[in-house]
Amino acid sequence: MEIANDLREFLMTRRAKITPEQAGIIAGGRRRVSGLRREEVARLAGVSTEYYVQIERGRVSGVSDEVLHAIATALQLDDTETTHLFDLARAAGKRAGSGRTVRQPVPEGVQALIDTMVNAPAIVQNGHLDVVAANALGRALYGVVYERTPHPPNLARFIFLDDRAEEVFPDWKKAADDAVALLHVEAARAPYSKAVTGLIGDLATRSEAFRTRWAAHDVKAHRRGTKLFRHPVVGELTLRFEGLQVASAPGLTLIGYTAEPGSPSAEALQLLSSWTASEAAGPAVRSAGHETADDDRRAQA
């Protein structure tokens, strides 16, 4: 990835989102840009125009945290965008790493924890949206994704490259926007990871929808919200989710899903839980049946 170019485009797209009126600037006459000019951002941040232009071009070696915070304030960045700016600046100021991908194992305690969540779907995903662990109900909720993608399933690949994605995620546009925003965060956090750059390159080559969203440079954190699913057995579910960082495994996020009590989604989730339990019991029941039949035949003999 070209970090300097990413930094430039991130700052340019943020400038374009802020009008002079929003920034408290009295703009007179005709303007060629709808957002802020570089000199206006520089003035708001308390730096020279020449210095800000250098920063926007990715020349950030030696730039202080105070200056970056001032730019973030001038552009009215939220917490996630501010962190992303710092990650990009930090990456742009470093030499390229080896690009070696280090797979983060799921701690045994985390798998044991989500396995106890028998009434709530739960998954664990890494920064580039591989689902690296799930409990039984989580696997059932994402069943189509598991069936149609290699292990570990990658949500971004499924959303942009699988023709059943809009069936599984009825609000496909939001799912696609969120996936790209999360990948932007990870790309700045781990800019030389071959897993990240390879995934982004593949999606950019094969999906125009991905390319369009990638060019917007929007970012977000996967902390909480709602997600709409359509399951082939129980139908649509609107679920709330909470994302928790796994302290013992940086880069992994545990995501748990719940339904509004008494809602149709709660009923559908209960049905999914019963269906999942019956599917899990099926092989055992069939095995027990075969053993009983064998015992009967031996007794008759």
C-alpha positions, 0 to 999 in steps of 0.5 A: 500500500502507498501510505503517503497516498492514503494519507493525502486522500484521507485528508482531502476527502475530510476537507471536502466534507467540511463547509466553510460555514461549518468551520466558522469561516466567512467565505466570500466570492466564488469557490472552486471547492465545496469544502475547505481549502488547504490554506483554510485548514492550515489557518484553523490548525495554526500552521503555515499553508506550506507545512500543511501541504507537506503533511497532506502530501504524506511528508510527516516525518517529525510532525508532532502529535500536537499538530496532528491533533490540531489538524484533526480538530480543524477537520472536525474528525471524530475519535475513530477518524483521529485515530486513523489519521495518527495511524496513517501518519505513523505508518507514513513515517516508518520504513516498510516492514517485511509484510510477514503476516502473523496469525493471531490465535484465538485464546482457549479461554475466549472460545470457552467463553463464547461457547457458554453463550448458548442463547446469543450468537457470538463470533470472533473476527480479526481486523481484516474480517476473517471469522476466526471463531464462533459459538454454535449459534454464531455459526448457525447465524452465519451458516451461508457464509461458512458454507460458501467461503474457505476457512476461515470465512472472510466477511468482506470477500463474501459481501463483495464477491458472493451472489448470495450476499444480498440475501444474507444481508438484506441491508447490503449497502450498509454491510458493504459500507461498514466492511470497507470502513473497517478495512480502512482502519486495519490497513492503516494499523497494519499497512504492510500485512500481506493478508490485508494488502492481498485482500484489498488488492483482490477486492479492488480488482474484482469489485467496482462496488468495493473500489467506489467505497474504498475511494471515499476513505470512510472509517469506523469502529466496530463497537456497537450497532444493529445488523440485519440478517436473513436466515434460510430457516428462520427468516429476518432478524434485526440484532443488536451487537456489541464488539469487545476487544480481546485484551489477550489477543490484540487485533481480535474482536469478540462480537455478541448479538442480542434481540430486542426482548419480545420482538419478532427477532427474539422469536426468530433467534429462539427458533434458530437456537432450537434448530441449532440444538436439533441439528447438533443432536441429530448425529448423536440421535442417529448413532444411538438409534443404530446402536439400539438396533444392533443390540436388538439384532444381537439379542434376537440372534 
